[in-house]
Amino acid sequence: MESKKCVHCGICTQNCLFLQKYGMDIGEIQSHPELAYHCFLCGRCTQICPLGIDGRERILSMRQEQVQKNNGKLPEKGYGALLWEKRNYRFANYHTAGGSCVLFPGCNFPSFYPKATRQISRLLKEKAGIGTVFDCCGKPLAELGLSQQDSIQALEQRLMEKGIKQLVMLCPNCYHFLKPRLRISVVSIYEKLTELGLGKVISEPILLFPPCPDRASRELLGHIRPFLASEPDVFEQIQCCGLGGCAGGKEAKLARQMGQQAAEASLESGRRLMTYCASCAGNFVRNGCPDTGHILLRILEIQEQPQIKMSVINRAKTKYWRG
């Protein structure tokens, strides 16, 4: 087992609020299955481990093992609302899916930025005949340890039945989760804007927080760079926004602490903290960093703050959207 390679150097503990709280390192997590759902799955331990131990995958495997032992059902309580919504996604909407290329906003971008979602959808429709599909990528349930193979196949089938050959992603989680799992082409909104010659170049230096799924490869950051006049100051001292791994409900205090760290970083630099994940922006605003911005809105010159109090209602409304 990979975690047995651990030499207990303590580097992961120094860099992870979750491990600090429970006084352990990634090599000891196997002995604490009761904490598997308390980890944010941010991948920070994996990123800094000198021996290359993939702590994120180890804890995800622990969750999967617990689900298997529980006859395929989630063994943990507190996720009823999430399961109700995401299984056979309650707010799916294919009414505006016209064309072979569609915008795939995901769940959280429309939750926090409903106005921007509509403006981006209209822009792509007007400029390139691109429709819009509202559905869930499946990552939230997959991170709980639940198998999503059938759900992904069903999603692919729905898309193919509509003649869709390309998805344009607003969410980094959807992008990184679905790109290797679908036969349909998956591109980022930044790639599509570059292709269409749309969007403004940001002239001032940017303090940028990379979301967890893009932190290692920085693939999406590469797609964003054509819209930046100078190299961004990438801020990685905060390990997660607090929504990763569906752990925020169990570790609310740690999630708030991450938001406070974001506020301190922004204040110290004298610059507004930016990110390219709606979940990160919304949760930082919710937990103490009210001026956090989404870089896509800056590129498209859209003014909107994350609607943290209306997020679930905004998401539900997408089911009835007709363009």
C-alpha positions in Angstrom: 0.0 0.0 0.0 1.3 3.4 -1.0 0.8 5.0 2.4 3.2 2.5 3.9 6.0 4.4 2.2 5.4 7.3 4.5 8.4 8.2 6.7 6.4 10.6 8.9 8.4 13.7 7.9 5.4 15.9 8.9 5.5 18.0 5.7 1.9 17.1 4.8 0.7 17.9 8.4 2.4 21.3 8.2 0.5 22.1 5.0 -3.0 20.7 5.8 -5.4 22.1 8.4 -7.3 18.8 8.5 -4.2 16.8 9.3 -3.1 19.4 11.9 -6.5 19.3 13.6 -6.3 15.6 14.2 -2.6 15.4 14.8 -1.6 12.9 12.2 0.0 12.6 8.8 -1.1 10.9 5.6 0.6 7.7 6.5 -1.6 7.4 9.6 -5.0 8.1 8.0 -5.6 4.4 7.2 -6.0 3.8 11.0 -8.8 6.4 11.2 -11.5 5.4 8.7 -14.0 7.5 10.7 -12.2 10.6 9.4 -12.4 9.7 5.7 -15.3 12.1 5.1 -13.6 14.9 7.0 -10.9 15.4 4.4 -11.3 18.1 1.7 -9.6 16.0 -1.0 -7.8 19.1 -2.1 -4.6 17.2 -3.0 -2.2 19.5 -1.1 -0.6 16.5 0.7 -0.1 14.8 -2.7 1.4 18.0 -4.1 4.0 18.4 -1.4 4.9 14.8 -0.4 8.6 14.2 -1.0 7.9 10.5 -1.7 5.0 11.2 -4.1 2.3 9.5 -1.9 -1.1 10.3 -3.4 -3.0 11.1 -0.2 -6.1 12.3 -2.0 -6.5 9.0 -3.8 -5.8 7.1 -0.6 -8.6 8.8 1.2 -10.9 8.5 -1.8 -10.2 4.8 -1.8 -11.1 4.6 1.8 -14.5 6.2 1.1 -15.1 3.8 -1.8 -14.2 0.8 0.4 -16.7 2.0 3.0 -19.4 2.3 0.4 -18.7 -1.2 -0.9 -18.9 -2.6 2.6 -22.2 -0.9 3.0 -23.7 -2.7 0.0 -23.1 0.3 -2.3 -24.8 2.8 -0.1 -23.3 5.8 1.5 -22.4 4.9 5.2 -22.2 8.5 6.4 -25.2 10.7 7.4 -25.6 14.4 6.5 -25.6 14.0 2.7 -29.3 13.4 2.1 -30.0 16.7 0.3 -26.9 16.2 -1.9 -28.0 12.6 -2.8 -31.5 13.8 -3.5 -30.4 16.5 -5.9 -27.4 14.9 -7.7 -28.6 11.3 -8.3 -30.6 11.6 -11.5 -29.9 15.3 -11.4 -33.1 17.1 -10.3 -32.5 20.3 -12.2 -31.3 18.9 -15.6 -32.5 20.9 -18.6 -31.9 20.1 -22.3 -34.6 22.4 -23.7 -31.9 24.9 -25.1 -29.5 22.2 -26.3 -29.6 23.1 -30.0 -26.5 22.6 -32.1 -23.6 20.2 -31.9 -21.7 22.4 -29.4 -23.3 23.4 -26.1 -22.4 25.4 -23.0 -22.3 23.1 -19.9 -22.4 25.5 -16.9 -22.4 22.7 -14.3 -24.1 23.1 -11.0 -22.3 25.8 -9.0 -21.7 28.5 -11.6 -25.4 29.0 -12.2 -25.9 28.8 -8.4 -23.6 31.7 -7.6 -23.7 33.6 -10.9 -27.2 33.3 -12.5 -26.9 36.7 -14.3 -23.5 35.8 -15.7 -24.7 32.4 -16.8 -27.5 33.9 -18.9 -25.2 36.6 -20.4 -22.6 34.0 -21.3 -25.3 31.7 -22.8 -26.7 34.5 -24.9 -23.3 35.6 -26.0 -22.3 32.1 -27.3 -25.7 31.6 -28.9 -25.5 34.9 -30.8 -21.9 34.6 -31.8 -21.6 30.9 -32.6 -25.1 29.2 -32.4 -24.0 27.4 -29.2 -26.9 26.0 -27.0 -26.9 25.4 -23.3 -27.4 22.2 -21.3 -27.9 22.1 -17.5 -26.7 18.8 -15.9 -24.4 17.5 -13.2 -21.0 16.1 -14.1 -21.2 13.5 -11.3 -18.1 14.5 -9.4 -19.8 15.4 -6.1 -21.1 11.8 -5.7 -17.9 10.3 -7.0 -16.0 12.1 -4.3 -18.3 10.5 -1.7 -17.1 7.1 -2.9 -20.2 6.3 -5.0 -19.6 4.7 -8.4 -20.6 7.1 -11.2 -19.8 4.9 -14.2 -23.5 4.3 -15.0 -24.3 8.0 -14.5 -21.5 9.1 -16.8 -22.7 6.7 -19.5 -26.2 7.9 -19.1 -25.0 11.5 -19.4 -23.1 10.7 -22.5 -26.1 9.0 -24.0 -28.3 12.0 -23.4 -25.8 14.3 -25.0 -25.3 12.0 -28.0 -29.1 11.7 -28.5 -29.2 15.4 -28.9 -26.4 15.4 -31.5 -24.0 17.1 -29.2 -20.3 16.7 -30.1 -18.6 19.3 -27.9 -19.1 20.6 -24.4 -17.9 24.1 -23.3 -17.2 24.0 -19.6 -17.5 26.9 -17.1 -16.5 24.8 -14.1 -13.0 23.5 -13.6 -14.4 20.5 -11.6 -16.7 19.5 -14.5 -13.8 20.0 -17.0 -11.3 17.9 -15.3 -13.8 15.2 -14.2 -15.5 14.7 -17.6 -12.8 15.3 -20.1 -11.1 11.9 -19.6 -14.4 10.1 -19.2 -16.4 11.2 -22.2 -16.0 10.4 -25.9 -17.5 13.8 -26.6 -15.0 16.7 -26.9 -14.6 18.8 -23.8 -13.2 22.3 -24.0 -13.0 25.2 -21.5 -14.9 28.4 -21.9 -11.5 30.2 -22.2 -10.5 28.0 -25.2 -13.8 28.8 -26.8 -13.6 32.5 -26.2 -10.1 32.5 -27.7 -11.4 30.6 -30.7 -14.2 33.1 -31.2 -12.0 36.2 -30.6 -14.1 37.2 -27.6 -13.1 38.6 -24.2 -11.0 41.4 -22.8 -7.3 41.2 -21.8 -6.9 42.2 -18.2 -4.1 44.7 -17.9 -3.5 44.9 -14.1 -1.5 42.2 -12.2 -3.8 39.5 -10.8 -3.7 37.7 -7.4 -5.1 34.3 -8.5 -6.2 31.3 -6.5 -6.1 28.0 -8.5 -8.9 25.6 -7.7 -8.0 22.2 -6.5 -8.6 20.2 -9.7 -6.3 22.5 -11.7 -3.6 23.0 -9.1 -1.3 20.2 -10.3 -1.6 20.5 -14.1 -2.6 24.2 -14.4 -4.2 23.3 -17.6 -7.0 25.7 -17.3 -4.6 28.4 -16.1 -2.8 27.9 -19.4 -6.1 28.6 -21.2 -6.6 31.8 -19.2 -3.1 33.2 -19.8 -4.0 34.8 -23.3 -6.4 37.0 -21.4 -3.7 38.3 -18.9 -1.3 41.1 -19.9 1.2 39.9 -17.2 1.9 36.6 -15.4 -0.5 36.2 -12.5 0.6 36.0 -8.9 -0.6 32.5 -8.2 -1.6 32.2 -4.5 -1.4 28.6 -3.2 -1.0 29.1 0.5 -4.7 28.4 1.1 -5.2 24.6 0.6 -8.9 24.7 -0.4 -11.9 27.0 -0.6 -13.7 24.8 2.0 -16.1 23.0 -0.4 -13.7 20.3 -1.6 -14.5 16.6 -0.9 -18.0 17.5 0.4 -16.2 17.9 3.8 -17.4 21.4 4.6 -20.5 20.2 6.5 -18.3 18.1 8.9 -15.5 20.6 9.1 -17.3 23.9 9.0 -14.8 25.6 11.3 -11.9 24.7 9.0 -13.9 25.9 6.0 -14.4 29.3 7.6 -10.7 29.4 8.5 -9.8 28.9 4.8 -12.1 31.8 3.9 -10.4 34.0 6.6 -7.0 33.1 5.2 -8.2 34.2 1.7 -9.3 37.6 3.2 -6.0 38.1 4.9 -4.1 37.3 1.7 -6.1 39.8 -0.3 -5.7 42.5 2.4 -2.0 41.9 2.7 -1.4 42.1 -1.1 -3.7 45.1 -1.5 -5.3 43.3 -4.4 -8.7 41.6 -4.9 -8.3 37.8 -4.8 -9.5 36.2 -8.1 -10.2 32.6 -9.0 -11.6 30.7 -11.9 -14.0 28.5 -9.9 -17.5 29.6 -8.9 -17.5 27.2 -5.9 -14.2 28.8 -4.6 -15.5 32.4 -5.2 -18.8 31.7 -3.5 -17.4 29.9 -0.5 -14.7 32.5 0.1 -17.3 35.2 0.0 -19.5 33.1 2.4 -16.6 32.5 4.8 -15.0 36.0 5.2 -13.5 37.2 1.9 -16.4 39.2 0.5 -14.5 40.8 -2.4 -13.4 37.5 -4.1 -14.0 37.7 -7.8 -14.3 35.3 -10.8 -11.8 35.9 -13.6 -14.3 34.9 -16.3 -16.6 37.8 -15.3 -13.6 40.2 -15.6 -12.7 38.9 -19.0 -16.3 39.3 -20.2 -16.9 42.6 -18.3 -19.9 41.2 -16.4 -20.7 42.7 -13.0 -22.0 40.2 -10.5 -21.2 39.2 -6.9 -21.7 35.6 -5.9 -25.3 35.1 -4.7 -24.5 33.0 -1.6 -27.9 33.2 0.0 -29.8 32.2 -3.2 -27.4 29.5 -4.5 -29.8 26.5 -4.2 -32.8 28.5 -5.5 -30.8 29.8 -8.4 -29.7 26.2 -9.3 -33.3 25.0 -9.1 -34.4 27.7 -11.5 -32.2 26.3 -14.2 -34.6 23.4 -14.6 -37.2 25.8 -16.0 -34.9 28.0 -18.1 -35.9 28.3 -21.7 -33.2 30.6 -22.8 
